[in-house]
Amino acid sequence: MMGYDEEEFLMLSGLQHFVFCRRQWALIHIEQMWEDNVLTVEGNLLHEKVDDPFTREKRGDTLYVRAMPIHSRVLGISGICDMVEFTKSDEGISLQGEKGKFIPKPIEYKRGKPKNHDADIMQLTAQVMCLEEMLSIKIEEASFYYHEVRRREPRQITEEMREKVVDMTNEMHQYYRRRFTPRVKTGKHCNNCSLRHKCMPNLLEREKVSTYMKRMLAD
């Protein structure tokens, strides 16, 4: 299977940054900038409680694996699933050390509540695609657990979602190869960005020096 080498892998979690703001993604993943705010600190604390690596727990016909490393050579990404739920089914796959066959389903833990944009669902879809590639199985459904809502939020993973992830990861790799940080349209979402003091979005709306000089010379 053609794909990326390991040294070319990008962080799967970066998809969430990329959907929220391409410039934010580039500042973090290309320029190596980061700054915590209340939202990022709360999110990190939540994942510390969930991500207990190498933990396997079995309840009846269901096996729960926490902090499972995943990757996709086709997409060129790698990351960690908060939890993968393996449910016994004749239509599933075999697992080392377990009797029977199992169907996997990733469960992503999030602070807050469902968002009005696609950042979370694109990240979850990418997790599904990684597991599908690694385990050679089709996964139709995955779930979120939002800390504020405190219940499972199941999501059907569609082909349209998969196509969006392919397009976005291709774009991410193009930016990364060029070490290019794009300019983006500013908006209210900038107020919730932990990098707003480094990004300085207000400056993006100002006239470029070169444009200003050309205009002044023309006058």
MARVOZA-861123 format. One line per 2 residues: number of its first residue (from 1); their letters; for each residue x, y, z of C-alpha. Coordinates in nm, 3 decimals. Each point is the difference from the previous one (the first is absolute). Example, Ala and Ser with C-alpha at 12.3 -4.5 7.8 and 13.67 -1.06 7.14 Angstrom:
2
1 = AS = 1.230:-0.450:0.780; 0.137:0.344:-0.066
//
This chain:
219
1 = MM = 0.000:0.000:0.000; 0.145:0.334:-0.106
3 = GY = 0.020:0.269:0.263; 0.217:0.212:0.227
5 = DE = 0.309:-0.110:0.191; -0.010:0.025:0.379
7 = EE = 0.226:0.305:0.007; -0.261:0.182:-0.210
9 = FL = -0.290:-0.072:0.237; -0.189:0.302:0.135
11 = ML = -0.192:0.005:0.327; -0.354:-0.130:-0.038
13 = SG = -0.117:0.239:0.273; 0.113:0.285:-0.223
15 = LQ = -0.307:-0.058:-0.216; -0.208:0.167:0.269
17 = HF = 0.226:0.307:-0.009; -0.006:-0.003:-0.380
19 = VF = -0.381:0.003:-0.022; -0.026:0.273:0.265
21 = CR = 0.262:0.217:-0.172; 0.268:-0.091:-0.254
23 = RQ = 0.223:0.278:0.130; -0.028:-0.129:0.357
25 = WA = 0.099:-0.347:-0.121; 0.306:0.138:-0.181
27 = LI = 0.109:0.211:0.298; -0.014:-0.308:0.224
29 = HI = 0.122:-0.276:-0.229; 0.237:0.187:-0.233
31 = EQ = 0.123:0.297:0.206; -0.018:-0.196:0.330
33 = MW = -0.197:0.266:0.189; -0.235:-0.088:0.286
35 = ED = -0.172:0.185:0.281; -0.253:-0.144:0.242
37 = NV = -0.329:0.162:0.082; -0.284:-0.120:0.223
39 = LT = -0.145:-0.218:-0.278; 0.324:-0.182:-0.076
41 = VE = 0.080:-0.055:0.370; -0.345:-0.147:0.065
43 = GN = 0.036:-0.224:-0.305; 0.341:-0.124:0.114
45 = LL = -0.127:-0.080:0.349; -0.289:-0.199:-0.145
47 = HE = 0.232:-0.207:-0.220; 0.236:-0.068:0.290
49 = KV = -0.289:-0.179:0.171; -0.086:-0.199:-0.312
51 = DD = 0.338:-0.077:-0.153; 0.134:-0.277:0.220
53 = PF = 0.228:-0.175:-0.252; 0.015:-0.375:-0.048
55 = TR = -0.316:-0.052:0.206; -0.235:-0.275:-0.119
57 = EK = -0.326:-0.065:0.177; -0.256:-0.262:-0.090
59 = RG = -0.367:0.012:0.095; -0.205:-0.286:-0.134
61 = DT = 0.041:-0.015:-0.378; 0.164:0.344:-0.023
63 = LY = 0.370:0.082:0.028; 0.110:0.360:0.075
65 = VR = 0.350:0.114:-0.101; 0.115:0.345:0.114
67 = AM = 0.259:0.229:-0.162; 0.041:-0.224:-0.304
69 = PI = 0.270:0.118:-0.247; -0.130:0.023:-0.357
71 = HS = 0.134:0.111:-0.337; -0.073:0.010:-0.372
73 = RV = 0.268:-0.020:-0.267; -0.257:0.103:-0.262
75 = LG = -0.089:0.322:0.185; 0.345:0.052:0.149
77 = IS = -0.121:0.054:0.356; 0.040:-0.161:0.341
79 = GI = -0.152:0.050:0.342; -0.176:-0.151:0.298
81 = CD = -0.358:-0.119:0.040; -0.133:0.091:0.344
83 = MV = -0.180:-0.333:0.004; -0.083:-0.274:-0.247
85 = EF = -0.298:-0.218:0.083; 0.018:-0.354:-0.144
87 = TK = -0.338:-0.174:0.000; -0.024:-0.374:-0.070
89 = SD = -0.161:-0.074:-0.337; 0.027:-0.272:-0.264
91 = EG = 0.050:0.278:-0.258; 0.306:0.138:0.179
93 = IS = 0.373:-0.073:0.011; 0.219:-0.222:0.214
95 = LQ = 0.200:0.155:0.284; 0.319:-0.141:0.146
97 = GE = -0.066:-0.172:0.332; -0.379:0.014:-0.036
99 = KG = -0.249:-0.265:-0.106; -0.251:0.082:-0.272
101 = KF = -0.022:0.299:-0.228; -0.054:0.368:0.081
103 = IP = -0.120:0.322:-0.166; 0.199:0.310:0.101
105 = KP = -0.150:0.342:0.073; 0.206:0.302:0.108
107 = IE = -0.134:0.217:0.285; 0.136:0.357:0.015
109 = YK = -0.028:0.194:0.326; -0.057:0.376:-0.025
111 = RG = -0.049:0.285:0.244; -0.313:0.213:-0.037
113 = KP = -0.279:-0.098:-0.237; -0.047:-0.073:-0.374
115 = KN = 0.136:0.281:-0.218; -0.160:0.184:-0.290
117 = HD = 0.291:-0.075:-0.233; 0.168:-0.317:-0.134
119 = AD = 0.324:0.000:0.203; -0.097:-0.285:0.231
121 = IM = -0.168:-0.220:-0.260; 0.295:0.030:-0.240
123 = QL = 0.236:-0.113:0.276; -0.227:-0.294:0.084
125 = TA = -0.033:-0.096:-0.368; 0.379:0.000:-0.034
127 = QV = 0.022:-0.235:0.298; -0.248:-0.232:-0.168
129 = MC = 0.201:0.006:-0.324; 0.320:-0.084:0.187
131 = LE = -0.162:-0.296:0.172; -0.154:-0.118:-0.327
133 = EM = 0.342:0.001:-0.165; 0.177:-0.165:0.295
135 = LS = -0.262:-0.269:0.065; -0.136:-0.054:-0.354
137 = IK = -0.362:0.052:0.098; -0.275:0.246:-0.089
139 = IE = -0.119:0.210:0.296; -0.340:0.163:-0.042
141 = EA = -0.038:0.170:0.338; 0.204:0.178:0.266
143 = SF = -0.092:0.208:0.305; 0.081:0.311:0.201
145 = YY = -0.031:0.038:0.373; -0.043:0.370:0.082
147 = HE = 0.086:0.087:0.359; -0.270:0.266:0.029
149 = VR = -0.273:-0.220:-0.149; 0.122:-0.316:0.179
151 = RR = -0.134:-0.252:-0.246; 0.107:-0.182:-0.315
153 = EP = -0.062:0.182:-0.327; 0.013:-0.261:-0.282
155 = RQ = 0.097:0.112:-0.351; -0.042:-0.181:-0.332
157 = IT = 0.321:0.024:-0.203; -0.093:0.081:-0.360
159 = EE = 0.200:-0.012:-0.322; -0.035:0.379:-0.025
161 = MR = 0.173:0.034:0.339; 0.279:-0.231:-0.114
163 = EK = 0.050:0.204:-0.319; 0.025:0.321:0.203
165 = VV = 0.269:-0.155:0.219; 0.198:-0.107:-0.308
167 = DM = -0.021:0.352:-0.146; 0.100:0.163:0.328
169 = TN = 0.295:-0.226:0.071; 0.125:0.056:-0.356
171 = EM = -0.020:0.375:0.057; 0.177:-0.032:0.336
173 = HQ = 0.289:-0.190:-0.160; 0.029:0.261:-0.276
175 = YY = 0.027:0.282:0.256; 0.245:-0.198:0.212
177 = RR = 0.231:-0.083:-0.292; 0.011:0.369:-0.094
179 = RF = 0.021:0.114:0.366; -0.279:0.240:-0.095
181 = TP = -0.219:0.182:0.255; -0.313:0.127:-0.176
183 = RV = -0.188:0.322:0.060; -0.365:-0.060:0.086
185 = KT = -0.324:0.192:0.042; -0.036:0.125:0.356
187 = GK = -0.321:-0.024:0.201; -0.159:-0.060:0.340
189 = HC = 0.170:-0.340:0.021; 0.332:0.187:0.046
191 = NN = -0.110:0.098:0.353; 0.006:-0.367:0.107
193 = CS = 0.343:-0.069:-0.151; 0.285:-0.060:0.244
195 = LR = 0.242:0.152:-0.255; -0.179:0.327:-0.066
197 = HK = 0.279:0.200:0.171; 0.263:-0.166:-0.221
199 = CM = -0.210:-0.006:-0.317; -0.118:0.362:0.047
201 = PN = -0.302:-0.045:-0.229; -0.073:0.374:-0.010
203 = LL = 0.326:0.054:-0.186; -0.111:-0.244:-0.269
205 = ER = -0.276:0.242:-0.096; 0.237:0.294:-0.039
207 = EK = 0.149:0.106:-0.327; 0.331:-0.161:-0.096
209 = VS = 0.304:0.231:0.004; 0.073:-0.078:-0.366
211 = TY = -0.358:0.087:-0.097; 0.018:0.320:0.202
213 = MK = 0.327:0.106:-0.168; -0.136:-0.069:-0.349
215 = RM = -0.312:0.203:0.077; 0.203:0.290:0.139
217 = LA = 0.234:0.001:-0.300; -0.295:-0.008:-0.236
219 = D = -0.146:0.305:0.172
//
